[in-house]
Amino acid sequence: MKMSRLFASASAGALAIAATPAIAGDVVGVVVDETETVSLQSATVRIVELGRQVVTERDGTFRIADVPAGTYTLEARFQGVPAERQTITVPETGSVTANFLLGGNNASSILVYGQRANQFNALNREYTSDTIVDVLSRDAIGQFPDQNVAESLRRLPGINVLNDQGEGRFVAVRGLDPNLNSTSINGVRVPSPEGDIRAVALDVVASDIIESIEVRKSLTPDMDADTIGASIEINTVSAFDRRGNFLTLSAEGSYNEYSEKLNPKASANFAYRLTDNLGISGGLSYYNRFFETDNIEADDWEEDNGLVYAEEVQYRDYDVERERISGSLGLDILVSDSTEWYVRGLYSRFDDQEFRRRLTFDFGDALVGGTSNSVTYADFDPLDPGEEYAITVERDIKDRFERQEIYSLAIGGETNTGPWTIEYLGSYARSSERENNSVDPTQFERDFEGDGLVTTVDYSNPRTPFYSVAGVADFFDPATYELNDVELTQLSDAVDEEYTLQLDVAHEIVLDSSIFTLQGGLKGRWRDKTFNGDIAFYELDGYTLADVLGEPATYRITNLDPLPGYTAATDYFFANFDQFEFQSIDSQFDSAVEDYAIEEDILAAYFMGRWESETLTVIGGVRYEYTQTDIVGNFVQLIEEDGTLPDSTTATDDTVIITPQTTGSNYGFFLPSLNVRFEPVEDLVFRAAGYRSLVRPGFSQIAPRFVTEQNDDDEVEGEFGNPDLEPYEAWNLDFGVDYYFSGSGAISAGLFYKDVSNYIIEVEYESDGERLVYNGIAFDEAVIPVNGDSAQVFGIELGFAYQWDMLPAPLDGLITQANYTWTDASGDVPGGGVDQLGVVGQTRSIALPTTSEHTLNGVLGYEKGPLSLRLAATYRDDYLDELNGSPEEDRFVDSHFQLDASARYRITDNVQVFVEAVNLTDAEYFAYNSVGGRQNNYQYEIYGRTFKGGVRVSF
């Protein structure tokens, strides 16, 4: 009999959270779907007569403690299916077990798999949440043609994704900088593989091994406070997520229309119960992808008597292979009736082999003329033959292999003893990004001076400035392009490690019709981040492009040839290494400028209270976090020949001076928070949250790295770190209302406001006569990260999800989802100076970087019988990407609209085939400035469409 089998399999899980006998009895049990396939997380279980309720755990279990002896009605509710009730009798001591099967005859189609199940599972977890949260379930992730976690997250409200060569990489929540988010895997904070930022590039982790993703937009005191955007929590599969054993295998091939190659992808996920009290689970994903990107970049824009032009134009052809391997493994143990332990590990490796072949025009010394849409650059003046100008043309190849890795290991557990709950966690996480012996790049160039070269660039289309040349017959002769230099990245090694210990203790006090819980905890995080670079430059006389000439570029915009072969320059360099001349000055300089080491220790304590009745939940408290930072970096000076040395003598040759720098800081913050959930009538939920949070400065921003170059005119240019940077501080307010249509969907609306102090921005400083001084270093021009005064972020989020099963067949299979976010984020930045440097400059207001005012996601789905169709659209408008010397030179990224589609057909209950299409709209990437009152190219990229097909088998 089905129910008896359920009781037998669920008894261990129910007893695992049963308390020891008390004055009153306890009610324990488990809630699963009718088919006994999945544990229903976040189902609501309520004692009707007492108005007391709890929410089921991840494995579907629940516990209602200290219930007075008597007979009661117990009700279990889950979005999308009818509620179930049963009568229970609670003893004076001990416990009573009550298990629920929900869903009726159509439970498999509603709760187990497919679009409907995904929508209901996510809505139910959001419905029962005490905080403001958005959820993606495992199967929801699989329904979209997403290549990694970042792309999966863009389906949620208020989230847009910053792409890298057409693939999602960083996540911006509510339009805010990705550095303002925090990311955890299985409760372990993930350090960043990147060498200079805190943001985690989520393209490192495959979406196939993920069980769920939660984006928490409000904080409670027991959560780390280092987020202003959101806390992104990624969970891998657990052995107790489902009631029985399962194995899922998936295999697919993908085809990109530019690379014209078929790419393999495969994944496996499993959970197996060795005994009723012991289970193992895990997943493995492999993806190998070849793709191409065609790119144009222009820089150093000028406006001269109405003529708007770039002094540098680059045409880039990318050929990239990316290989991603991700795996997870977990062990869950029910140690006793009151204790559960777990071990969860994750490993992800992301390899990126990039070939970039490039044609570059340097027009900085050319004679410029023409019209607003057609600019000519010449290396001679036809009216003055004795006057020479110059155009430098570079042709190079980048052959770079980079590997990013993430490890995380969490060992923890939970013990329930009567009214006490104790949770404990120890973890280790390591991220790294490593590159070694990459030839990046080999650069050949030719200087045209008085040779008669005329280059015309057509700027009529701001995205694609096309070039044409005339006057020099051998412009295309590879033998005329001589080696400028070879840049060898002998080592680029970023390592970020963090150890964590955490303890949380809660005591539950049962009142007449409510529960009050006191909770406190301690947490320590010990983090070490280092970056070590070793760069070497080489030269060789007589080495030309003709020696390593390669195949024609597969470039769809214009002609780039001749160019080096993909590996020809690398092979030539290592085969003739002993003939190359090492350039010590450039090598010393570049090897020292990026190096740093940081130790960051964070100690935290919190205390909070939670009061919960049938309709109202209030969580309030305060968290304290103390940060101690010790930092090592370098002050690197490059003084050219005839420049002035620190001792006021004149340099007789180019000179590099490296001075180690050490600094440190410490600070502490009290971080109060309050979250309220109010449900005056069933399915209508109001939420409000107010909390204080902080985000610490980026590692490269606070590292004492002071880099200056002093030329023979004694002009000093620099890039500085700022060890005195204050962390971002923010007061955050959220208000939301959600109405859940019983069995059909939900509609939601929310407001959010953030008052951000000390936000960090990089500012260009330029002296007006007398040199400026920073940290005792005099300079004429420099880029320095500084704290702005304050910024305000205000926004609206709207969401709608509905299943149209009331319509006549076949329209009753329609499913819709849509969300829209409007964000207004602005702040003031110094324009030309700031009082930190003793310089008074005019401030200007800006939209905060990466803030899109409008973000929209929509899904039109259809699911009936074995057929599932889905069309997904995502849109975000343009945003400020980077500040430059003036507003018209600021870098903006244009709006992005992308359409993806998928179709799935379930041949049997266990076998499903699918086809998918990514980027059907052939969306482009375009970054621009507004010099001359028009859009001008900073960067333009095209990627093409990708098509996939495969099969998924479940056991």
N, C-alpha and C positions, 0 to 999 in steps of 0.2 A: 504494500500500500504506500502511495506516494508520501503522505504525511508522516507515517512511521519511519520511513527511510530518512526523511528530513530531520526528524527528532534525533535519530541515532547519529547522523553526521554532524548535527549542529550542537549537540550537548556539550562537547568539549569547548567550543567557542563561547557558548553562553556561560559556562561555569568559569571561564577564564576571567570574566569581569564581574563575577559574583563577589560580594563582600562577605567578610566573616560574620557570623550571626550577631545580631544586635537586638535592641529592645523590640524593634518592629522587624517585619520581614522585608525581603527584597524581591523585586520582580525582574527577572532576567529572561533573555531570549534572543532570537535572531529573526530578521526579516529578509526573505529572498523572493525571487519571482516564482510564478506558478510552475515553471519548468524546472525549478531547482538548479538553474544555471548560474545566475549571478547573485552576489550579495548586494542588497540595496542600501547603499550609503546615503545618509541624510534623510531616511524615512522618519516621519514623526510618530512616536508612540506615546499615547496619552491615556491617563487614568481619568475617565470622564467625570466621575463623582468628585474627585479631588482637584481637578484642574491642573494636575501636574503632568509634565511631559518632558521627554528627552528626544534626542536625535541619534539615530543609529551611527555606529562607527563605520570605518572603512570596510570591515568584514561583515557588516550587517547586524552586529550584536548591539544590544542595549542593556541598560541597567537602571532601574528606578529604586533608589535606596530608602530605607527607613519608612516603609509604608505601613501604617497602622493595620493591625489584623482585621480582616473582614472580607466581604465579597464585593467585587468591583467589576465595572465594564472597562475593558482595555481595547483601545482603538489604534490601528496603524494606518497611516496615510502616506501616499506617494503620488506625486504629480503624474497625471495621465491615466490613472487606473482607479477603480472604485476603492473606497476605504473598506477595511475589514474590522469586525469587532468580535470579541470573545469574552466570556465571563471567567473571572479568576477568583480564587480564594487565597488570600495571603495569610500565612501562619504567623503566630506570635514571634517566632524566631525562625531563622533559616531563609529559604528562598523558594519561589515558585517559578517554574519555567513556562513561558508562553511564546510560541513561535508562530510566524505569519507567512503565508504564501499569498502574494499579491499579483493581480493581473488577469485572472480568469483564463478563458480559453485562448485569448490572443496575446498572452504574455510574451511569447517569443518575438512577435512582430513589434510590440510596443516597448518592451523593457530590455531585450537581449541584444538585438543588432539592428542596424539600419538607421536612417535619418530620424525616424520618430523616436527610437530609443535614445539616440544621442541628445536630441532636443529635450526630452523629458528628464534624462539624468542630469543634464547641466542645469535646467531650470529648477529642479528639486534641490540641488546643492546650493544654488543661489537663494532660493526661497527660505531655506532653513538657516542660512548664514546670519550670524550676529553682526557682521561687518559688511562693507560694500565690496563685493567680489564678483568676478566673472570667471566662468569655468569652461574648459574644453575637456571633454572626455576622450578616452582612447579611440573609440570608434569614430567620433566626430573628426578627430585628426586624420584618420584614415579615409574619410569620405572626400577630402579635398586633395587635389594633385600638388600637395606641398612637399618641398624637398628637405625641409629642416624645421626646427622648432620655431624659428623667427617667422617663417612664412605661415605656419599654423596659427600663430598668435594674431596675425593681422585680421582674422575673422571676428575678433572680439571688439566691443565698443571702445572707441577712443584710442585705438592702437593703429599706428602706421609703422611701416618697416622701411629702414634705410638700406637700399640695395647696394651690392658690390658686384659689378659686372652682370647685372640682371638677376642675381640671386639674393634673397633676403638675408640680412646680416645682423643689424642692430635693430632694437625695438624702441620706439618712442611712444610713451603712454601719455595721452591727453596733450600731445604735441610737445612734450618736454624732452630735453636732452637725454639720450640713453644713459649717460653717466649718472643720472638722477634716479635710476632704477636699481634694485638689488635682485639677485638671482640665486635661488637655492635648488639643489637637487636632493631629494629625500631628506630635507631638513638641514642640509649642509650648504653653507654659503660657498658659492663657486667663485674662486679668484679669477682674474682676467688673464687669458693667455697673451694679450697684447702687451707690448713693452711699456706703453706710456699712458694707459687709461685704466679706469676702474670698470667701465662697461664690459659686459661679457658678450662676445660675438656668438649669437645662438645658432649660427650655421655650423658650428663645430659638432652639435649634437643632432643625431638623426631623430626624426619624429616617430619612426617605426617602433622604438623601444619604450615610448612614453605611455604611461597609463592614464595620466591626467595632468592638466596644467591649470593652476589657479592664479589669477591676477588680482591681488588684494590691494585695493585702492584706499583703504583706511587702516590705521594701525591700532593695536591694543598694547598695553604695557608689556606683555610677555613676548612681543615681537621685536626683532632688531629695528632700531629707529633710523637706519641709514637709507632712507628712501623719501623722495618727494614725488616722484612719478608713480611708482607702484612697486610692490614686492611680488616678484614672479616666482612661483613655487612649482617645481617640476617633480612629479612622482613617477617612479618606474613601477612595474607590476609586482604585486605581492601574492604569495601563495594562497592567501585567504580572501582575495578579491572575488573569487568565484567559489561556488560550493563544491565543485569537483575538479578533477584534473583537466587541463586543456593544453592543446598545442596548435599553434597557428603558423602556417608557412605561407610565404608570399614570394613570388618571382615576377619580375617585369623587365621590359626593355624600353628605353626611351630614345627618341630621335630628335636631334636639333637640326632645323633646316639650314643653318649656316655651316655647321661642322660636317653635316651629312654622314654622321656615324651613329651606329646603334650602341647604346650604353646599357650595361647590365646593372640590375639592382635586385637584392634578395634580402629577406628578413625572416626571423623565426622568433616566436615568443612562446613561453611555456610556464605552467605552474603545476606542481605535482606534490601531493600530500603523501609523504612517506608513512606517516601515522596520523591519527586524529590530532595529535599535538605537535607535529613537525612537518614543515613544508618547505620546498625550495621553489624558486621562480627565477626567471631571467629572460633575456632577449638578446638578439644579435642582428645587426644590420650592416649590409655592405652596399656601397653605391660607388660606381666609377662613371665619371661624366666628362666627356669632351665637348667643348663649346668654343665659339669664336665671338669676339667683340670687335666692332669697328668703331674707332674713336677719333675725334678731332678736339684738340685743346689749344686755346689761344690765351695769351697773357700780355702784361705790360701795355695796357690800352692807353692811348693818347687821344686828345682832341686838340686840333690845331686849325684855327680859322674855319671851323665847320667840317673839317676832315677828321673822321673817327676811324682809327686803325689800331691794330695790334703790332707790337714790335717783335713778337714771337708767335709762330704758328706751328703746331705739331700735328702730324697725322700718324696715328698709332694703330697697328694691327696686332690684336691679341689672339693667341692660340693657347688654350688652357686645358689642362687635365686636372680634375679634382677627384680625389678618392677619400671616401669617408667610411670609417669602420667604428661602429658604436656597439657596446655590449654592457649588459647589466646582469647582476647575479645577487639573489637575496636568499636569506634563511630566516624563517619565522618559527619561533618556539613558544609553545604554551607550557611554561615551566611548572606552573601549579594553578590551582583554582583562582589565584589572585594576581599572578604575574605572567607577563608576556615579554619575551626578548626578541630582538631582531638584529640582523646584520645585513646591510645593503651596500653594494659597491657598484660603481659605474666607471667605465673607461670609454673614452672617445678619442679618435685620432683623425685628423683632417690634414691631408697632404695636398699641396697646391703647387703644381709644376706649371710655371707661366713662361711663355715665350712672348716677348713684346718686341716687334720690329717697328722702327720709328723713322720718319722723315721730319726733320726740324729745320725751319727757316728762322734765322736770327737777323732781324731787320734793324737792329738798334743803331747801326751806323750807315744805313742806306739813305739815299735821296728819295723822299716820299712826295707823291703827287697824286692827282686823279680826282675822282668824285666821291660822294658819300657812299656809293654802293660799289665802286670799282677803284681800288687803290693800287697804284704802281709803286714798286720799290726798285731802284736802280743803283748799280755800283759805279755809275759815272754821271757826269752832268754834260748833256749834249751842248749846252751853251757855254761851257767852260771846260774844254777837254783837259786842261791841266789839273782840274780839281777831281780827286778820287774819293769815292765812297766805298762802302764794304757791305757785302751780304755773306753771312756764314751759313753754309748748308751742312747739316749733320745727318748721317745715316748710321743707326746703331741697332744692336741686338741685346736684349735682356734675356738671360737664361737663368731663371731663379727657381730653386726648389725650397719650399718652406713647409715645415711640419708644426702643427698645433696639436697639443694633447691635453686632455683633462682627466684627472683621476679623482674619485671621491669615495670615501669609505665612512660609513656611519654604523656605530654600534650603540644600541640603546634599548630601552624597555620602559615598561609601565607596571606599577604595582598598585593595586587597590586593596586597602585594608579598612573595612568599615567606612567611615566618612572621609578617610584620607586617600588621596591619590598622589603618587610620587612618580614623576617622569625623569629620566636621566639619559644623557646622550654624550658620547665622545666621538669626535670625528677628525678626519684628516682630508684635506683637499690640496691638489697640486695642479697648476696649469702652467703650460710652457709654450713658447714659440721659438723655434730654432731654425736657423739657416746657416749652412757652412759650405764653403768652397763654391759659392755661386758667382758666376761671372756676370756682373750686374752694374753697368753694361760694358760691352765693347763698342767704342765710339769712333767712327771715322768722320772726318770733316774736310771741307774745302772752303777756303776764303776766296771769294770773288771780289777783286779790287781793280776797278778800271778795265775789266775784261769784257764789258758790254752786256752783262746780264741784266735783264729786266724781268721782274716777277710781278704778275698781276694777280691780286686776290679779289674775288667777287664776294662782297659782303651783303648782297641783296637778300640772301636767306641767312638770318642770324645764327642758325644752327650749324650750317655747313658752308663755311668760307672756302670756296674752291680756288685752287691756284693754277696758273699757267705760266710758262717761262718762254723767253725768246732771247735771241742775241748771242747765245753761247752754244755751239754745237756739241761740245763734250760735257754738257751738264749731266748727261746720263751715263757717262763713261766711268765705271767703277774704279779704274786704275788711277783716276785723278783725285780720289778720296783717300787721304792718308790717315793712319791711326792717330787719334788725339790721345786717348789713354784707355787702359783696361782697369776697371774697378773690380777688385776681387773681394767679396765678402767672405773673409776667412772664417768669421764667426759672428753671428747675431743671435744672442741667447738671452731670452727673457724667461725668468722663472718666478712664479708666485705661489707660495705655500702658506697654508693656514691650518693651525690646530685649534680645536674647540672643545671645551668642557661645559656642560650645562646641567642644571638641576632645577626642577620645578616641583613645588609642593602645594597641594590644594586641600582645603578642609571644607566639607559641605555641611551646612546647617539647614535642617528641614524645618520650615515654618508651617503655619496652618494651610495656606494655599500657594506657597511659593518656596523657593530655595535660595539661600544666600551662601555664596562660596567665597571664601578668602583664599587668595593665592599669592605666592611669592616665589622668587627664584633668583639664581645667580648664574652668570655666564662669563666665561673668559675666552677671548679670541687672540691668538698670537700669530702674527702674520709677518712673513719676510718676502720682500720682492726685490729682485735684482735684475739689472740689465748689463750685459757685457758685449761690447762690439769690438771687432778687430777687422779693420778695413785696410786694404793695401792697394796702391796705385802703381801701374807699370806702363812704361813706354817702350817703343821699338821703332827705330828708323827703318824706312823702306817697306813697311808693312802697309798694304793697301786693301781696300775693299775687294779688289779683284782676286785676292788670295783666298777669300772665304765667301765668294759670291753664292747666293742661294737661289732657291726656286722662287718664282713670282709670288707676290703676296696675294692671298685670297681676301682682298679688300674691295668692298663694294661701293666705296664713295668716290675714289679717284685713284690715279696711278702713283704708287710709292716706289716703284723699282728704279734703280737696282738696290737691293738690300742684302745683308748677310744671311747665310743659311741658319736654320734653327740651332744647330749644335756646332756648326763649322767653326765659329770663332772660339768657342770653348775648347774644342778639340785642338785647334791650332795653338792656343795659348799654352795648354798643358804639354803638348808635344814639343814645343819650342821654348819651354819655360826658362831655360838657362840663358837664352838670348835677350830676354826682356830686362829692362833697367828699372830697378825699384825706386819709387819716388818717396823719399823718407818724410819730407815736410807734410805733404798732403795726407800721407798715411797716418802720421802721428796725430795730426789735427782731427781727422775724421774718426779715428779709433778712440779718442778720449772724450769727445764732446757729449756722447750719449750715455756714458757709463754712470751708473748710480746704484746705491743699495739702501733699502729702507726697512727698518723694523717698526712695525705698528702693533702696539698692544692695546686691546680694548677690554676693560672690565666693566661689567654691567650688573645692576641689581634692580629689581622692581617689586612693587606691591600693588595688588589690585583687588577689587571686589566685584562680584557678579551677582546681581539680583534678578531672578527670573520668576515670572508668573505665567499664567496661560496666555496672556496677551502682551505682556511688556517684559523686555529684557534690557537691563542697564549694566554696562561694564565701564568701570572707571578706575583710575589709578595713576601712578607715576613711575617712570623709569629713570634711572640715572646711568649715564655712560661716561666713563673716564678714558681718555685717549692719551697714550704716551708714544711719541714718534721720535726716532733717531735716524738721521739721514746723512749719507755720504755722497758727494759728487765732485766735480772738477771745475775749476776756473781755467779755461783754455784760451790762450791768446795767440793769434797768428799775426805777426808783425812782418810786413813785407820789407824787402831790401830798401834801405834809406829811411825806414820808419823809425820812430822814437821808441827805444826800449824803456822798461820801467825805471831803470837807473838814469834816465835822461840822455843816454848815449845813443848814437845812431847805429841801426842794424846794418851790418856789412853784407848780410844775406837774409833770405827768408828765415824767420825764427818762430818756433813754437814753444810756448812756455806753459807748462801744466802744473797747477797748484791744487792739491786736494783740499776739499772743503767739507767741514762737518758742522751740522747744526741739529737742533732738536726742538720739540715743542710739546706741551701738554695742556689739556683743557678738559673741563667736565661740563655736562649739561644735565639739567633736570628736564624731563620730557613728559608732561602730563597728557592724558588722553581720556576721552569720554565717547562711548558708542551707545546708541539707543536704538532698539528695534521695537516697534509698536504695531500690533495687528488687531485693530479694533473689531473687525469682522473677518471671517475666514477668507483667506486668499488676498486680502488687501493689506499690504505691508508698507509702513513708513520707516525710514531709517535716517538717522542723523549721526554725524561724527565730527568731533573736533580734537585735534591732536597737534603736538609739536614734534618736528622731526629735523634731522640734519643729514647732510651729505658731505663727507670729507673731500678735500681737494684731490685732484688727480695726482698720481705719483710723479709724473714728469713735471707737473706744474710746481710742486713744492720742493723738488730736488734742487739742491744748490748747484745747478749747472749754469755757469756763466761763460758764455762763448762770445769772444770778440775777434774781429778781423780789422787790422789797422793797415791801411794802404800807404803808399809812399807819399801821399798828400796829407798824411797824419789824420785822415778821417777814420773814425771808429764806428763800425756797425756791429750789433750784437743781438743775441737771443739769450734771454735770462729766465731761469726759474725763480720762483718767489717763495722762499721758506716761511715768509711771514703771512702767507695767505690764511684767512679765516675760513672755516667750513661754512657751507651753505646752512642757513637756518630758515625754517619755514613754519608758520602757523597755517594749519590746513582745516578747512571746513567743508563738509559734504552733507547734502540733503537729497534724499531720494524717495520715490514712491513707486511701488510695483503692484500691479494687479495680475493675478494668475487665473486665466480662464480654465476652469476645471476640465482637465483632459484635452485641452486644445492649444494652450500657449500662454503668452504673457505680454503685457505692455508695461513699459517703464519710462520714468523720467527722473532726471537728477540734475542738481546744481553743484558746482564745486568752486572753491575760492582758495587761493594760496597767496600768502604774503611772504615773499622770499627775501631774506636779508643776506648780504655778502655774496650774492651770486658772482661767479667768476667769469671773466671775459678777457681775451687776449687783445691788447691795445698796442698799436704802432705809435712810437714816440719819435719825434724828429726835432732836433734843437733848432732854434732860430737865432743863430749867432753863437752864444756861449754854450759850451757843452753841458748836457745834463749829467747827473750823478746818481747812480743806483748801487746800493750796498758798497759804496766807496769806489765804484768803477765809473769812470767818465766815458761818455759815448756821444756820438752825433746822431745815431739812429738805432733804434732797437725795438724788438717785440717783447712785451712783458705781460704775463698774466696778473691781473689785479682784481680786487673785490669791487664790484659795483655797490651802490648804496642799497637799493631795494628794487624789487620787481613784484608785480602783481599778476596773478594768473586767475582768470575767471572763465567759467565754461558751463555748457549745457550738454547733457547726454540724453539721447532718446533711443529707445529700443522697442522692437516689436517682433514677436515670434508667434506663428499661428499655423495650425494644421486644419485644413479645410475639409474635414471628413463629413461635414453636413451637406456638402454639395452632391448633386446626383453623379452617378458613375458616368464616365471614368474620372471626372474632375475631383472626386473625393480623395484622390491621392496627392493633391497639391499641398506643398509645404513652403512657407515663406519665413524668411528672417531678414531683418534690416536693423541697422543702428546708425545713428548720426551723432557726431560730436562737433560742437562749436567751441573754439578756444581763443581767448584774447589774452595774450601774454606779452607784457611790455616792461621795459626798464630803462634806466638812464646809464650811459657810459661816457667816460671822459673822451673828449675830442681833441687830441693833441697834447694832453698833459693831465696830471692829477696831483693833488696836494701831497700824496705819498712821496712824490719826487721833488716837491717844492716848486712845482710848476702849475700855474693856474691855466686851465683850458676850458673851452666852452663844451658843456655836455650836450649830448643828443639822445633822443629817445629812440629805442629800437624795439622791434619784436624779438623776443628771446630766440636764440638760435635753435633750429630744428622744429620750431613751433608752426604747425599747419593750422590755419584758422578753421578749415572745414575738413572733416574726415568722415567718409561714408562707406559702409559695407552692406552688401545686399546678397541674398541667396534666394533663388527660385528653384525649388526642388519638386520632385515627383517620385512617389514610392507607392507601388501597389503590386502585390504578389511578388514575383521574383525580380521585378524591374525597379531600378533606382536611377534617377537622373538628377543632375545638379548643375546649375549655372551660377557661378559666384563672381561678383564684381567688387572691386575695391577702388576707392578714390581718395586722394588727398590733394589739397591745393599746394601752391608754392610756399617755400619757407626760406628764411635767412639761414644760410649755411656757415658763413664765415665773415667776420668783420675785416675790413681793410682800412687803408689810410683815410678814405673819405666815403660818404654814403653812396656816391655813384660808383665807387669801386667795390662795394660789398658784394659778396658772392651769394646769389640766390639759386635755389633749385626749383625748377618748373614743376607744375602740377603733374600728377601721375594717375592714369586710369588703366586698370588691367582687368581683363575678363578671362576666367578659367572655367573649364567645363569637365564633367566626368559622367560616365555611364557605367552602371554595374548590373550584372545579371546573375542571379543565383541559380545555378544549374540544379544543385541539390541543396539540402540543408548545410552541407559541409563544403561545397565548392562554389566559388564565385569568380567570374571573369570580369575584367574591367578595361575601359579605355579612358584616357585623360588627355586634355589639351591645356597647355600652360601658355599664357600671354597671347591669347587669340587676337587681341587688339594690336599686337606688335608694338607695345609701349616702349617709348624711348626715354633716355635720361638726358636732361639738358640743364646745365648750370650756366648762369649768365650774370652780367653786370649791367649798369644803366648809364655808362659813360656816353655823353652826347644826347641823353634823353631817350635812348632806345635800348633794346636788348642786344647784348653782344656776347659772343661765345666765350665761356670759360671752359666748358666741357660738354661734349655731345657724344652719346654712345647708342648703338643699336645692337640688338641681341638675337632677334628672330624668335620664332615660335618653337615650342617643344611638344612632342606628342609621345604618349606612353600607352603601353598595353601590357596586361599580365593576368595572373591567376592567383587567387588566395584560397587556401585549403585549411579547414579547421577540423580538429579531432577532439 
